[in-house]
Protein backbone atom coordinates (compact mmCIF):
# COMPACT_ATOMS: atom_id res chain seq x y z
CA UNK A 1 0.00 0.00 0.00
CA UNK A 2 1.53 3.35 -1.04
CA UNK A 3 2.36 5.85 1.65
CA UNK A 4 0.47 9.16 1.37
CA UNK A 5 2.66 12.27 1.54
CA UNK A 6 2.27 14.48 4.59
CA UNK A 7 0.91 18.04 4.19
CA UNK A 8 4.41 19.56 4.23
CA UNK A 9 5.62 17.07 1.61
CA UNK A 10 2.56 17.85 -0.53
CA UNK A 11 3.41 21.55 -0.39
CA UNK A 12 7.01 20.85 -1.38
CA UNK A 13 5.89 18.65 -4.27
CA UNK A 14 3.44 21.34 -5.40
CA UNK A 15 6.27 23.89 -5.33
CA UNK A 16 8.46 21.64 -7.45
CA UNK A 17 5.58 21.21 -9.91
CA UNK A 18 5.16 24.98 -10.19
CA UNK A 19 8.88 25.41 -10.83
CA UNK A 20 8.77 22.71 -13.51
CA UNK A 21 5.78 24.35 -15.22
CA UNK A 22 7.48 27.76 -15.15
CA UNK A 23 10.66 26.24 -16.61
CA UNK A 24 8.70 24.50 -19.35
CA UNK A 25 6.94 27.78 -20.19
CA UNK A 26 10.27 29.63 -20.44
CA UNK A 27 11.76 26.86 -22.57
CA UNK A 28 8.74 27.00 -24.88
CA UNK A 29 9.04 30.76 -25.23
CA UNK A 30 12.83 30.95 -25.63
CA UNK A 31 13.50 27.60 -27.38
CA UNK A 32 12.85 28.80 -30.95
CA UNK A 33 14.96 31.89 -30.30
CA UNK A 34 17.85 29.79 -29.01
CA UNK A 35 17.52 27.47 -32.02
CA UNK A 36 17.58 30.43 -34.41
CA UNK A 37 20.67 31.94 -32.80
CA UNK A 38 22.49 28.60 -32.75
CA UNK A 39 21.65 27.89 -36.40
CA UNK A 40 22.96 31.37 -37.21
CA UNK A 41 26.20 30.62 -35.39
CA UNK A 42 26.66 27.33 -37.27
CA UNK A 43 26.06 29.02 -40.62
CA UNK A 44 28.40 31.88 -39.69
CA UNK A 45 31.12 29.44 -38.65
CA UNK A 46 31.08 27.53 -41.92
CA UNK A 47 30.56 30.65 -44.05
CA UNK A 48 33.55 32.34 -42.45
CA UNK A 49 35.78 29.31 -42.97
CA UNK A 50 34.69 28.95 -46.60
CA UNK A 51 35.63 32.59 -47.20
CA UNK A 52 38.96 32.45 -45.35
CA UNK A 53 40.23 29.15 -46.78
CA UNK A 54 38.17 28.19 -49.83
CA UNK A 55 40.78 25.69 -50.98
CA UNK A 56 39.86 23.43 -48.04
CA UNK A 57 36.26 23.26 -49.31
CA UNK A 58 36.66 22.96 -53.08
CA UNK A 59 36.73 19.17 -52.84
CA UNK A 60 33.05 19.25 -51.88
CA UNK A 61 31.99 21.01 -55.08
CA UNK A 62 30.40 18.34 -57.29
CA UNK A 63 31.30 17.80 -60.96
CA UNK A 64 34.09 20.43 -60.98
CA UNK A 65 37.78 19.71 -60.37
CA UNK A 66 38.80 20.75 -56.86
CA UNK A 67 41.75 22.77 -58.17
CA UNK A 68 39.72 24.80 -60.68
CA UNK A 69 38.96 28.46 -60.23
CA UNK A 70 35.27 27.65 -60.78
CA UNK A 71 35.30 25.45 -57.66
CA UNK A 72 36.94 28.26 -55.67
CA UNK A 73 34.35 30.75 -56.93
CA UNK A 74 31.51 28.36 -56.01
CA UNK A 75 32.89 27.98 -52.48
CA UNK A 76 33.26 31.75 -52.08
CA UNK A 77 29.69 32.39 -53.25
CA UNK A 78 28.45 29.62 -50.94
CA UNK A 79 30.39 31.12 -48.04
CA UNK A 80 28.89 34.56 -48.63
CA UNK A 81 25.39 33.10 -48.79
CA UNK A 82 25.95 31.28 -45.52
CA UNK A 83 27.27 34.44 -43.88
CA UNK A 84 24.37 36.60 -45.10
CA UNK A 85 21.83 34.04 -43.87
CA UNK A 86 23.65 33.80 -40.55
CA UNK A 87 23.51 37.56 -40.04
CA UNK A 88 19.80 37.61 -40.89
CA UNK A 89 19.07 34.80 -38.43
CA UNK A 90 21.16 36.23 -35.61
CA UNK A 91 19.70 39.72 -36.11
CA UNK A 92 16.17 38.32 -36.35
CA UNK A 93 15.53 39.80 -39.78
CA UNK A 94 13.24 37.89 -42.17
CA UNK A 95 13.64 34.77 -40.06
CA UNK A 96 11.27 32.55 -42.06
CA UNK A 97 12.83 33.51 -45.39
CA UNK A 98 16.39 33.19 -44.08
CA UNK A 99 15.75 29.81 -42.47
CA UNK A 100 13.91 28.59 -45.59
CA UNK A 101 16.85 29.57 -47.78
CA UNK A 102 19.22 28.00 -45.26
CA UNK A 103 17.18 24.80 -45.43
CA UNK A 104 17.54 24.74 -49.23
CA UNK A 105 21.27 25.40 -48.97
CA UNK A 106 21.75 22.66 -46.38
CA UNK A 107 19.57 20.28 -48.42
CA UNK A 108 21.95 20.84 -51.33
CA UNK A 109 24.85 20.00 -49.03
CA UNK A 110 23.18 16.83 -47.73
CA UNK A 111 22.36 15.63 -51.25
CA UNK A 112 25.89 16.35 -52.47
CA UNK A 113 27.50 14.59 -49.50
CA UNK A 114 25.20 11.59 -49.82
CA UNK A 115 25.77 11.21 -53.57
CA UNK A 116 29.54 11.62 -53.33
CA UNK A 117 30.30 9.77 -50.11
CA UNK A 118 27.19 7.96 -48.96
CA UNK A 119 25.77 8.27 -45.49
CA UNK A 120 28.37 9.29 -42.96
CA UNK A 121 28.60 11.07 -39.64
CA UNK A 122 29.18 14.30 -41.56
CA UNK A 123 26.04 13.78 -43.64
CA UNK A 124 23.93 12.92 -40.61
CA UNK A 125 25.13 16.04 -38.77
CA UNK A 126 23.97 18.12 -41.71
CA UNK A 127 20.62 16.29 -41.70
CA UNK A 128 20.19 17.56 -38.13
CA UNK A 129 21.05 21.11 -39.20
CA UNK A 130 18.58 20.73 -42.08
CA UNK A 131 15.85 19.68 -39.64
CA UNK A 132 16.55 22.72 -37.50
CA UNK A 133 16.34 25.06 -40.50
CA UNK A 134 13.07 23.48 -41.66
CA UNK A 135 11.60 23.82 -38.17
CA UNK A 136 12.54 27.50 -37.98
CA UNK A 137 11.02 28.19 -41.39
CA UNK A 138 7.65 26.97 -40.10
CA UNK A 139 6.98 30.35 -38.55
CA UNK A 140 6.95 29.74 -34.82
CA UNK A 141 6.79 32.93 -32.76
CA UNK A 142 10.17 33.98 -31.46
CA UNK A 143 11.65 36.58 -29.21
CA UNK A 144 14.33 39.08 -30.23
CA UNK A 145 13.20 39.47 -33.84
CA UNK A 146 12.60 42.59 -35.89
CA UNK A 147 8.94 42.85 -36.85
CA UNK A 148 6.80 45.48 -38.49
HELIX and SHEET records of a PDB file:
HELIX    1   1 UNK A    7  UNK A   52  1                                  46    
HELIX    2   2 UNK A   54  UNK A   56  5                                   3    
HELIX    3   3 UNK A   58  UNK A   60  5                                   3    
HELIX    4   4 UNK A   69  UNK A   91  1                                  23    
HELIX    5   5 UNK A   95  UNK A  117  1                                  23    
HELIX    6   6 UNK A  121  UNK A  136  1                                  16    
END                                                                             
